[in-house]
Amino acid sequence: MKHNLYTLKSLRTSLLLLVMGLSCSCSSEENAVPYKGATLPIMQGIADNVPYIQSVEKEAAYDLHEGIHITDVTFTYCTKPTRMLIAEIDLTKNVTIAVSTPDNKPEVGILKQQVKVQAEKAEAGGRKVWLGTNGDFYSQSKTDDTWIPGGLVYKDGVGLWTKLGWEADHAFYLLDDGTAHITSVEEFNAVQPHVRDALSGWQRLLKDGQVVGKFTVNDNAMQFHPRTFVGVSKDNKKVYLFVIDGRQPEYSNGMRLEDMMLLCQGAGCYQALNLDGGGSTTMVRRVEKAGSPVSFEVMNTPSDVPPRAVLNGLQVIEKNN
C-alpha cells in the first residue's frame, strides 16, 4: 500500500511537471533563481510572481516628469525575448490621466488616429501631454464606415459612448476628486455623476489584489500577443500603464493573459484591466528640445508599421492644463 501511494504521488508530480514544461518549456533550475537577474524593485516583484519569466536581461528606469516614472525592461518569458514598458503615474503630483480621441474632439466613431497624433492634437488644444497609450478595443460598423468602441468612453465628464460591447463589463475611470478606479460597470454607474474620464476594457485582470481566474478561453487570451493594460493601486492614487511588445520573434513575442494577471500582482497593482493590444499597442512620450516645437516619439516598437490608428487612448497630462 505504501508503495502504491508513493507511485501515485510520483505520477501526479511527473504529470504536473510535464504540463508546466509543455506550456512554456521553462526549466526548474531557471525558476529557482530568486529574482532572475532583476535589480529594480518593481521588476523583482514581477519576476518573483510570474513563474515563466526565466531571466531579466536589461533594465532601465527614469523619471519622465515629476510623478511619471518609466521602467523599460527586457526579459526572457517562456524561453522567448520580451520587452515591456511600465509607466507609474503618481496622481498626488501635478499629473493626471485623461481619455484621448482623434483630433481631441468630444466624439468617437468617426475617425481613427495614431496615438502620437492624438497626443499632438491634445497638445494643440491646450493640454500639456507627457505620455500616451492606446485605449479600448473597437470594431467597424456593419452598416456604414463608422467605428464602434468596445465599451464606455467618457471625456471631460461627458459620456461620448455609453453602450457596452462584448465582455466590456468593467471600466477604468477617474473621478472628479482625482482618484483612479477599476470596477464593474455596475459600480461605475453608481458614481457616474462624479466621473471625469473613463474607458472600458476587455478582461479584468485583478480584483482587490487577486487574480481573476474566470475569462473566456480563446486565441486572444491564450496566445502570445502585444499587450496594453492598466492597473491601479489600493489607495487609488497611483496608475500603472503597461505596454508589452509582441509578434516580433527575435525582439519580443508578447504575453499570455493569465501571466499578465500575475505580472500586475507582482508590480503592486490592486485592480487591473486589459485594454486593446495586438497591432494597437503603442506608448508615446513628450520630447522637448530647445528651439524646436514639442513633439512625441513612440517609445515601444509596435508590430504594425506604421503604428496603427486607434479609436481612443489614455494620456498623462498636467493638471493645470
Secondary structure as the mmCIF struct_conf table of DSSP 4:
data_model
#
loop_
_struct_conf.conf_type_id
_struct_conf.id
_struct_conf.beg_label_comp_id
_struct_conf.beg_label_asym_id
_struct_conf.beg_label_seq_id
_struct_conf.end_label_comp_id
_struct_conf.end_label_asym_id
_struct_conf.end_label_seq_id
HELX_RH_AL_P HELX_RH_AL_P1 LYS A 2 CYS A 24
HELX_RH_AL_P HELX_RH_AL_P2 SER A 28 ASN A 31
TURN_TY1_P TURN_TY1_P1 ALA A 32 ALA A 32
BEND BEND1 VAL A 33 TYR A 35
TURN_TY1_P TURN_TY1_P2 LYS A 36 GLY A 37
BEND BEND2 LEU A 40 LEU A 40
HELX_RH_AL_P HELX_RH_AL_P3 PRO A 41 ASN A 49
TURN_TY1_P TURN_TY1_P3 PRO A 51 TYR A 52
STRN STRN1 ILE A 53 HIS A 65
TURN_TY1_P TURN_TY1_P4 GLU A 66 GLY A 67
STRN STRN2 ILE A 68 TYR A 77
TURN_TY1_P TURN_TY1_P5 CYS A 78 THR A 79
STRN STRN3 LYS A 80 ASP A 90
TURN_TY1_P TURN_TY1_P6 LEU A 91 THR A 92
BEND BEND3 LYS A 93 ASN A 94
STRN STRN4 VAL A 95 SER A 100
HELX_RH_3T_P HELX_RH_3T_P1 PRO A 102 ASN A 104
BEND BEND4 PRO A 106 PRO A 106
BEND BEND5 GLY A 109 ILE A 110
STRN STRN5 GLN A 113 GLN A 114
HELX_RH_AL_P HELX_RH_AL_P4 VAL A 115 ALA A 124
TURN_TY1_P TURN_TY1_P7 GLY A 125 GLY A 126
STRN STRN6 VAL A 129 ASN A 134
BEND BEND6 ASP A 136 ASP A 136
STRN STRN7 TYR A 138 GLN A 140
BEND BEND7 LYS A 142 ASP A 145
STRN STRN8 TRP A 147 PRO A 149
BEND BEND8 GLY A 150 GLY A 151
STRN STRN9 VAL A 153 LYS A 155
TURN_TY1_P TURN_TY1_P8 ASP A 156 GLY A 157
STRN STRN10 VAL A 158 TRP A 161
TURN_TY1_P TURN_TY1_P9 TRP A 166 GLU A 167
STRN STRN11 HIS A 170 LEU A 175
TURN_TY1_P TURN_TY1_P10 ASP A 176 ASP A 177
BEND BEND9 GLY A 178 GLY A 178
STRN STRN12 ALA A 180 SER A 184
HELX_RH_AL_P HELX_RH_AL_P5 VAL A 185 VAL A 191
HELX_RH_3T_P HELX_RH_3T_P2 GLN A 192 HIS A 194
STRN STRN13 VAL A 195 SER A 200
BEND BEND10 TRP A 202 TRP A 202
STRN STRN14 ARG A 204 LYS A 207
TURN_TY1_P TURN_TY1_P11 ASP A 208 GLY A 209
STRN STRN15 GLN A 210 VAL A 211
BEND BEND11 ASN A 218 ASN A 218
HELX_RH_AL_P HELX_RH_AL_P6 ASP A 219 MET A 222
BEND BEND12 GLN A 223 GLN A 223
STRN STRN16 HIS A 225 HIS A 225
STRN STRN17 ARG A 227 VAL A 232
TURN_TY1_P TURN_TY1_P12 LYS A 234 ASP A 235
BEND BEND13 ASN A 236 ASN A 236
STRN STRN18 LYS A 238 ILE A 244
BEND BEND14 ARG A 247 ARG A 247
STRN STRN19 GLN A 248 GLN A 248
TURN_TY1_P TURN_TY1_P13 PRO A 249 TYR A 251
STRN STRN20 SER A 252 SER A 252
STRN STRN21 MET A 255 MET A 255
HELX_RH_AL_P HELX_RH_AL_P7 LEU A 257 ALA A 267
TURN_TY1_P TURN_TY1_P14 GLY A 268 GLY A 268
BEND BEND15 TYR A 270 TYR A 270
STRN STRN22 GLN A 271 ASN A 274
HELX_RH_3T_P HELX_RH_3T_P3 GLY A 278 SER A 280
STRN STRN23 MET A 283 VAL A 287
TURN_TY1_P TURN_TY1_P15 ALA A 290 GLY A 291
BEND BEND16 SER A 292 SER A 292
STRN STRN24 SER A 295 VAL A 298
BEND BEND17 ASN A 300 ASN A 300
BEND BEND18 SER A 303 PRO A 306
HELX_LH_PP_P HELX_LH_PP_P1 PRO A 307 ARG A 308
STRN STRN25 ALA A 309 VAL A 310
BEND BEND19 LEU A 311 LEU A 311
STRN STRN26 GLY A 313 GLU A 318
TURN_TY1_P TURN_TY1_P16 LYS A 319 ASN A 320
#
